[in-house]
């Protein structure tokens, strides 16, 4: 699968491929998450009513020093070094 991805984007280095793929995925992932949130809210309102949906969406705890949802990258591969 990795070789197919590398061939598709014309990249030979897995590290550079990861950077390019993650850059492209970031452009799609944030709008997709906002769409999913909106669909979830519509489902809650339809099935629970606006009052209960608002209570379900209420912020209970706010963490002020946490990184943003799109500020963290998790690589899709792991490079092993040294002895196992």
N, C-alpha and C positions, 0 to 999 in steps of 0.2 A: 504494500500500500504506500509506504514511504517513497519507494522508487517511482511509482506512478505519479505521486504528487510532485516530486522533483522534476520528472520529465514534463509534466503538464505546464509548470511555470518556468521551465527552462533553467533550472538551478541545479548545480552539482553539490554545493555545500549545504548540509542539513541545517546549520546554524543560520545562514542567510535565508534559507527557505522558510525557516520558522519565523524569522522577523517579518518577511514579506507576507506570509500567510496570516500571521496574527494582526498585522496592520490592516489587511483587507477585512478580516473578521471583525475587528473593532468597529469598522465603519458600518457594519450591518447589525452587530449585536446590541448596541445601545438603542437604536430605534425599535428593534424587535422586542426588547425588554419593556419599553414604554408601551408598545402595542399590547403585549401580553398583560401588563398591569391594567390597561384600559378595558380589555376584554374581561378580565377577572372581576373588575369593579362592576361592569354591566351585568355579569352573571349574578353577582351578589345582590345588586339592586333588584334585579328581576325576581330572584327567588326569596330574598329575605326582606325586601322593602328598603326604602332609602334610610330609615332610621337605624335599623339593625346593621345595614351595610356600612354606615358611617361609624357605628360603634366598633365593628370588626376592623375598620381601617385606622382606628385611633392609635396614635403613637403613644406607647406605654413608657418606653425608655428611650432617651436620645443619647447616643454615644458621640461625644464631640471630637475626640482625637482619633477616630478610626479612619483608615484610608477609604477613598471612594470606591464604588463598585467597579469602575473602569480604570482604576489606578494600579491594579495588581495584574500581573501576567503569570500564568502558570504554564510552563512548557509542556508540550505533549510527548516529550521523550526525556529519558534520563541517561546521562553519560556516566558509566561506571569507571572509577579510577582505582588503581591499587588492587590488592588482594581482596577476595570476597570473604 
